[in-house]
Amino acid sequence: MNQSSDLFGELPKHYRASAYPAQPGTGPKGFKCRHCRHCYQTGGNRKFYKCDRVKATRSYGTDINSRSPACHLFDGKIC
């Protein structure tokens, strides 16, 4: 099975290679992108999430899903 696919051989619907620094799901189990210090919110009234490890643009091409499983570059937030 390909590492970038799920159990059925398909990429997750929320995965956009240009938006994530690494494949989602390769990080610590139980953590999501929103738990990482590199995830931030932009957009004013509408919430768009970006990862600061990727050069962000003003398009949806670099939007991430904050509920995606963490990647192996995960760095926990200090609470």
C-alpha distance (Angstrom), angle and dihedral (degrees) to the residues before:
residue distance angle dihedral
M1 . . .
N2 3.79 . .
Q3 3.83 114.2 .
S4 3.80 91.2 -131.6
S5 3.79 94.3 56.8
D6 3.77 135.4 75.8
L7 3.80 127.8 -122.0
F8 3.80 90.9 -71.8
G9 3.81 95.4 46.3
E10 3.80 98.1 -103.2
L11 3.79 130.6 119.7
P12 3.82 114.8 -114.0
K13 3.81 111.1 -94.9
H14 3.80 91.8 -122.2
Y15 3.82 94.7 53.5
R16 3.81 115.7 109.6
A17 3.80 111.4 168.4
S18 3.82 93.7 -149.4
A19 3.81 92.1 57.2
Y20 3.80 102.3 48.7
P21 3.82 125.8 62.8
A22 3.82 90.0 -144.3
Q23 3.79 139.0 2.5
P24 3.84 110.4 -63.9
G25 3.78 112.9 -119.1
T26 3.81 95.9 38.4
G27 3.81 93.6 98.5
P28 3.80 133.4 76.8
K29 3.79 115.1 -40.0
G30 3.80 116.5 -104.5
F31 3.81 96.2 23.2
K32 3.80 126.0 110.8
C33 3.79 132.2 -159.6
R34 3.81 89.2 -101.0
H35 3.83 89.2 63.5
C36 3.82 91.5 59.4
R37 3.80 123.9 93.7
H38 3.83 89.9 -134.6
C39 3.82 93.3 62.5
Y40 3.78 113.9 92.5
Q41 3.78 137.7 171.2
T42 3.79 125.3 -123.5
G43 3.78 137.1 164.7
G44 3.81 108.1 78.0
N45 3.82 109.0 -126.1
R46 3.78 92.8 12.0
K47 3.79 117.3 55.9
F48 3.79 118.4 -129.5
Y49 3.78 120.3 172.4
K50 3.79 123.6 -147.2
C51 3.79 135.9 177.0
D52 3.79 115.7 -126.1
R53 3.83 90.5 -147.7
V54 3.82 87.4 71.4
K55 3.81 124.3 61.6
A56 3.80 100.7 -105.5
T57 3.76 122.9 -140.6
R58 3.78 130.0 -169.2
S59 3.80 91.3 -106.9
Y60 3.78 133.3 87.3
G61 3.81 88.5 -108.5
T62 3.80 91.4 88.7
D63 3.82 97.8 37.7
I64 3.78 114.4 118.8
N65 3.77 131.1 -159.1
S66 3.81 106.4 -114.5
R67 3.82 88.9 -150.7
S68 3.81 92.8 59.8
P69 3.80 115.7 117.4
A70 3.80 112.0 -97.5
C71 3.80 120.9 -93.7
H72 3.80 124.9 -131.5
L73 3.84 90.2 -94.3
F74 3.83 89.1 65.9
D75 3.82 115.5 144.6
G76 3.81 114.7 -176.8
K77 3.79 121.9 -125.7
I78 3.79 119.8 -111.1
C79 3.80 107.1 -120.7
